[in-house]
Amino acid sequence: MPRLAFGATFRTPEETARIFAPDTPIAIAENDCLIVAGQSLLNAFDRLEVAEYSAKAVIAAESLGTIVAIDDERIREIEAAFKL
């Protein structure tokens, strides 16, 4: 998820808009907001909801100990198994 500087949404709107693409539909502006795009309002809301629950899961997981990221090979295995 791309990170934008605080205020980028109104200081550099054209540059901010160029970040979004079909494979990059979401960005976070530091200490400001989360920006989500989608093919429909429902699609954008779904992406926003997934980002919110993912953030909550990361925060909750940190209380259990160090978070260990999944490597790229394991991600490819998951994508193949679930046909993603």
Secondary structure, DSSP 8 states (H G I E B T S, - for coil): --EE-TTHHHHSHHHHHHH-BTTB-EEEETTTEEEE--SSHHHHHHHHHHHHHHHHHHHHHHTTS------HHHHHHHHHHTT-
